[in-house]
Amino acid sequence: MLTTDSIRQQLTTVKYPGFSRDIVSFGLVKDIRITGTEVVVQMSMSTADATVPKMIKANAEAALAAMPGVTSASVRIDITAPQQQPMGAQSMPQTAVPGVKHIIAVASGKGGVGKSTVAANLACALAATGASVGLCDCDLYGPSVGIMFGANERPFADEDNRIIPIERYGLKLMSMGFLLEDDAPAILRGPMVTKYTQQFLRQVNWDGTDFLILDLPPGTGDIQLTIVQTVALAGAIIVTTPQEVALLDARKAVTMFQKVNVPVLGIIENMAYFQCPSDGVRYDIFGSGGGEREAARQKIPLLGQIPIDIPTRESGDRGKPITAAEPDGVIGQAFVEIAKQLRQTLGH
């Protein structure tokens, strides 16, 4: 016998385009009506992309039609246009992070592309341009900011019961790594992931921060969904390497942000090449020009090409990002140029 619970359960098999989460957890399903063997589902969503509701409707009706006992399945979707705002504007106070002017998400479609290294050095570069900068490590399962900045102390709370971020090299830092014992894993299920993510954003004292950099985990899971649903992002930066397998996942990351109307500020191609220090010969270890071609394909800026570099790895392992350790070096200056572009784009 068909029930609203069985219908709703079946709809959890339908994913929101660009996400790993389903349309039920996304809150799209508003009403379910069953008349004998006929099912009508009412949904509501806000999007500027007309292809998204079409895909959801088709996939949901196909899923329902596959249920035993269903002879007719109809999905109706009420669509509202999202409120438009200028890039970088904070016109949604209900989703703003207190004390922060601009929030930038640093993301990647896959792991292993050096996203956290890019986020750490970008934060240092923005600070080098005179901005007040915070770095929030949103990768709860694999936090690395503490190691990269040589910080292992526990944060304290202020008189308003807000967490005081750890400070290193002029940056405010927050990471799950500050809350865990050495080598202890973060064993968290969906609701707790959402809770910690919200606490790191809204219960940390970020007062006076011009730019808050969010180092996201790879992929399109709970943490990314929580952030794009609840935080007014100035934009997102996608990190990739030149090879096609990384670019394929970078496209998914770009699509994810575009589908939820978050501006993609550009692509950073990391590990773009290796320049031998002994003879100056350049080696394109992971291919050549992939980031540039993808940026052109997506019609978004290529913010920079960062070479693979032994001192960059050594600095991160020692707890001082290369941009803080050698601000006038090739890598440091590359990140400073990216920081200047971002400030110009965001008008700050």
N, C-alpha and C positions, 0 to 999 in steps of 0.2 A: 504494500500500500504506500502511495506517495504521501510524504509529509514535508512540511516546510524545512524541517531539520535535514531530511535526506536530500532535498533540493539544494539547500545551502552547502551541505557537505560536498555534493557533486561540483558545485561552482568553485570550491577551493582548488580544483584541478586546473582552473583557468588562470594563467599568470597575466599580470599587468605588463603590457609590452615594454621591454627594456629593463624589467625588474625580475628578481627571483621570487618575489612575494605575489600572492594570489589576489584576485579582485575582491574577495570577501574581507581579508585582513586589511585591504586598502580602504574599506568602508564604502564601496560603490553600491552594494546591494541594499535597496531601501524597502522593497516590498515583494512578497512572493504570494501568488494566488494560484490555487489548484482547483480546477473544475473537472472532476472525473479523471480523465487521462490527459487533460490539457493543462499546460503550465504557462503562466505569464509572470515574468520577472521584471520589476521596475528598478532601474538604476539611475544614479545621478553622478555627474562628474564635471570637473572644470578643466578644460584644455583648449589650447588654440590649434592643436594638431588634429585635423579631421580624420586622419587615418586611424588614430587610436580607438575612438568609439566604434568604428567599423570593424576593426580587428576583434575587439572585445565582444561585440554583438555576435559576430560569426562564430567565434570560438565557444562562447557560452551556449549558443543555440545548438551547436554541434554536440557539446558535452551533455546537454539536457536530453537531446534526441536519442542519445545512446543509452539512456536509462531504461531499464525494463518497466513497461507500463505507461510510458509516455508516448502519446500519438501525435501531439502537437506542442511545440515549444516556441515561445515568442519572448524576445528580450527587447524592452523599450528603454531608451537612455535619454534622460534630460541632460542637455549640454549647456553649460554656462561658460562664457569667455572669462579667462583669468584677468584679474586686475593688472593693468599694465603699469610699469614704472620704469624710469630711466635706469640705465645700467649703473649699479653702485648706489642708487638711492635707497634710503631706508624709510619708505613710506608705509611700512607695515609694522607698527610698534609692537603688536602682539607677538611677532616672531623675531623681533630684534633681540640681540644679546646685550644686556645692560652694560653701558660703558664702552661699547665697541662701535667704531664708525664703519669699518668695512670688514666683511668676513669672506675669505677666499678658501675654497676647498681645493686641495691638491689630491688628485685621484689617478687611478690607473685601472685598466681592465684586467690586468694580471699582476701577479707578484714577480719579484726579481728584476724589476726595471729600475730600481734605485729611487723609488718615490719618496721614501722617508729621508734619504740623503738630499734629494732636491728640496723637499719641504724645509728641512733644517737650514740648508744654505740659503734658500730664498728668504727665510725669516731673518737670518743674519744680514743679508744684503739689504733688505728693507730697513733694518735698524741702522745700517751704515749710511743710508740716505737721510737719516735724521728722524725717522718715524718711530713711534712707540709701537712695539710689536709683541704679540703673544703667539705661542705655538701650542696647539692642543692636539695631543696624540690620541686620535679617535680609533686607532687600531687596538681595541681592548684585548684581543687574543694574542697579538704579537707586538706589544709596545716596545719601542726602541729609542724614544727620545731621551730617556734617562741615560742610556749608554752613550749616545752621541754627544751629550752635553756633560758627561761626567758627573751626573747628579744622582744620588741614591738616598737623599734624606726624605723624611716624611713631611708632607705639608701640614700646616696648622690652620685653624679657623680664626677669623676675626670676631669682633664683638657682635657682629650681625650674623654670626654662624655661617659666613661664607668662607670657602677655602681660599687661603692665600697661596697663589702660585709660586713655585720655585723660580728663582731668578739666576740666570747665567748669561754672561756676555751681553747684558742689556736687554735680555728677552725675559718674558714671563712664560713659564712652562707648566703644563699639566699633562700627566700621563698615568695610566693604570699601573705602570711600572713603579710609581712612587708609593702605591698602596699595597703592593704585594711583597712577600718575602722573596729573597733570592731564589731563583729557579722555580718559584711556585707558579703553576699555570692559572689562568683566569678561566674558571669553569662556569660559564654563564649560559642561560637559556634566553630566548627572545625577549620576554618582559624585562629581565634584569639588564640586558644589553641596552634596551631603550632607556631604562632608568639611569644607568651610569652615564650614557651619552648626554642625556638632559642635564644631569648634575654637573658634568664637566663644562657644559656651556653656560648654564644659568646659575649655578651655585658656586662658581669660582669668581673671585674678585678680579674681573678684567677691566676695572675702571681706568679710564684714560688711555685706552688702547686704540691706536689708529687702524692697525691691521691685525686681525686674528687669523692665523693660518691654521686650517684644519687638515691634519695628516690622516687621510681616510685609509681604511683597509682596502685591498684590491677587491674588485667585483662589484656586485649590485645587491647587497643583502640588507639585513635589518638596520645596520648602522647608517648606511647611505640613505635608506628610506626614511629613517627617523629625522635625519638632518634636512633633507630636501622638503619634508612635510612641515617642519616646525621652525626652521631658521631662514631668515631673509639673507640669502647669499648674494654678495656682490658679483660673484662669478666663480667659475671652476677652471682649474688648469689641469690638463691631461698630460701625464708623463708616459713616454714610450721609449723604446729603443728602435733602431732602424729596421730590424728584421720583420718580415711579414707576419710571423706568428704573434708578435707584440702589437703590430699595427692593427691586426684583426680585432684584438681585444680593446685596443684604444678606440676603435670605431664604436664599439658597444658602449663604452664609457661616455663618449660624446653624445650618442643617441639617448642614453639615459637622462643626461642633464637637459638636453633639448626637449625631451618629452614632458618634463616637469617645469619648463620655461625658466631654467637657470642659464644665464649667459655663459658660454664657454669662452674664456678670455684668451685661450691659445693653447698650443702644444709646446712642450719642452722635450726635445730629443736628447735623452741621456745616453751615455756610452756611445756617442756618435762616431768616435774614432779613437785610435791610440797613436800618439806621436812618440816615437822612440826617443828617449832623452839623450842617447849617445850619438845618433847620427841625424836626428830630426825627420826621419822617414815616417810618413803617415800610413797607418794600416787600418783599413775599414773592417774591423773584426766582425761586426754584426751587420755588414752591408752598408750601403751609402745612399743618402738622400731620401730615406723612407719617411722620416718625419716631415720633410719639406713637401713631398708629394701628397702626404695625407692632409697636411694643413691646407694645401691648395684645393684638394678634393672637398674638404669640409667647409672651405671658404672662411677659415679662421686663421689668426696669425700664428706663425712659427716664432715663438718668443726667443728661442735660443737653441744652440747645439752644444752640449756639454761633453767634452772628451772623457774617455775612461782614463783614470789617472791614479797612480799608486799613492801619492801624498794625500789624495782625497780620501781614500780608504783608510790610510794610517791615521789621519786626523780624526775621522769619525770613531775609530777604535780607541783613540786616546781620550776622547771626550771633548774635543774642540773642533767643530766643523771647519773645513778648509777656508771658508769665507771669513770666519772670525780669526783663524790662525794666520792666514796670508791674504789679507784683503786686497793687496795690490798685485797678487799673482794672476795668472791667466784664468784660472777657474773662478777666483774671487771676483775678478772684474767682469767675467761673463755673467755671473749672478747679479752683480750690481746693475749691469745694463738691462737685464730682465726686470729688476725691481723698478728701475726708472720708467720702463715702458708701462708697467702696471700702474704706477702712480699717475702717469699721464692719461692712461685710459680711464682710470677711476676719478680723475680730477682732484687728486689730493697730493 
